[in-house]
Amino acid sequence: MATEYIYVANVGNNSGDSGNVTVINGATNSPVTLTDPKAQHPCAVAVNPTTHKVYVANPGSNNVTVIEGAHTDERRKVCSVLFSDILVQIRNLRS
């Protein structure tokens, strides 16, 4: 399944705007803004085409936002994972 959605990290600023992610429907050009309350200054996006998960790096809060990309409406889930938790999981995979 090819995605028809475009994910854009909006980094925000130092004046209180911690940033968000804009999801654009490529077929209709309709934007939706997703905000993770635990994320600060999102700057990079990666998509796993197999699981339909979207990962957003948030250096301001040292975490990664995970978006359930398979959902195309308000059921789209957003959660945060700490960078340190990801490193522990990678180390465990290498063992």
N, C-alpha and C positions, 0 to 999 in steps of 0.2 A: 504494500500500500504506500504510494507516494504521498507525502504530505502536501497539502495545499495551503499550509499556514506558514507564515514568516514570523520568526521570533526576533525581537529587537530589544537589546539591553539598553535602558536609559539610565545613565550613570548618576543623574541628579547633580546636586551642588553642595557647597559647604554652608548654605544658608537655610538649612532645615529640610531640604528636599533630598531624601535618602535614595531616590530612584525607584524604578519599577521596570516591568517588562511589557512591551506592547506586542500583542498577537494580532497579525493582520491576515485576514482571510484572502488568499491569493485569487480566488474566483470572483469575489465581490469587492475587494479592497476595503472591507469593513474592519476597523481597528477595535480591539478590546484591550483594556489596560488591566494587568494583573499586578497586585502588590503583595509582597511577602513582608509582613510586619517585622520579621526578624532579619531582613536583608538590608544591607547598606551599600550603595554604590555598585550595582550590578554592572559588569563590564564585558563579559564574554558568554556566548551561548554555544552549547553542543547538543546534538540530537542523536539518540540511539534509534535507528530506523526499525530495529527488531522489536524493542520493547515500547516504542513510542514515548519514551521518557525524554524530557528536555532538561538539561542541566545548565544552570546559570551561576557563574562564579561571582561572589560578592566579597571583594577584598576588604571593604570597610567594616564588615562584621565577621570576617574569617569563617564564612560558611558557603554552602552551595544550596541554591534553591532547586528543588526537583519538581517539575511540572508534569502531570499526567497528560501527555499530548494526545492520547486516544480520545479524550472527551473534548467535544467541540462547543460546549455551552457552559452554563454556570456550574456544572458538575466537575469541571476541570479543577483538580486538586493541586494545592501548592503547599510544600513543606520545606523545611531547612535541615541541612545536615552539616555538622561542624567539619572543617578541614581536618582536624586531628582525628576524627572518627573515620574519615575516608583513608587517611594514611595508615591507620591501624588495620583496616580491612585489606588494603593493598599488601601490607607486610605479611598478614596472615595467609594471603593467597600465594605469596612467594615461598612460604615455609614448606 
